[in-house]
Amino acid sequence: MAKTVDDMKDRVADIIRQLRPAVQSDGGDIELVDVDENGVVTVRLHGACIGCPSAAITLKMGVEQSLKDNIPEVSKVVCVE
């Protein structure tokens, strides 16, 4: 993995750590799985997030937007099971 991808992954992990308390307060959790060289961030949702109708909105409007605002190299966030 290139140093720039490692650096981006570290910065993404920091933002995810900042967002986790809000997700956890609703009974869910978010886990960073990977960040690739194209800026695609892969996460996994846990707990109450699974099957929640608002999870997709939280992912795009909350997590993805926060990451893009703070880390311009992030292109999108995808969720895996």
N, C-alpha and C positions, 0 to 999 in steps of 0.2 A: 504494500500500500504506500502510495506516495506521501511525502511529508505534508503536502498541502491537504490531502484527504484526511490524514491523521489530525491535523490542526482543525479542519472543519468539523470533524467528528467530536473533538474535544469541546469546541464552541457550541455545537448542537446539544451535546450532553449537558452543558451548563444551563442552557435555556430550558431543556426538558426538566432538569432538577428544579428550576424556578416555577415551572408550570404544574408540577406534580401535586403540590398541596391543594390546589384548586380542584383538580380531578379527584384526588383522594377524599376531599370533603363531600363529594357526591357519591362516595362508595366505590369508586373505580380506581384505576391506576393506569399509568402509561410507561412503557418500557422501550428504550431505544434499542433497536435491533442492528441497524447498519446505516452508514452513509456512503454512497458510492461517488465515483469521480464525476458523475453528471449532476451532482447536487440532489439526488433523490434520497430522501430520508425515509427509512423503513422503521415503523414502530409497531408495537403489539399492545392492544388494550386488554385490561383485566377487570375482574370484578363486575360492578354494576354497569360498566361501559359495554359489556358484551350484550348485544341485543337491544341496547338503548336506542330509541329512535333519534335522539339528539347527538349520538356519538359522531355521526358523519359531519354534522355542523360544527361540533367542538373540534374535530380533527382539522377541517378546512379553515374555518373562520377563526379558531383559537390557536391551535398548535401551528398549523402551516403559516398563518399570517404572522404570528410572533417570530417564527424562525426566519421568514423572508425579510421582515422588518429589521432584524438584528444581524442576519447573515445573508447578504445578497447572493451568495453562491448557491443557496438552497433553491432548487427548482420546483420541487413538490414533495408532499408527504404522502406515503402510502402505508396502509395498515395490513398486517398479515395476521393470520390466526395462530 
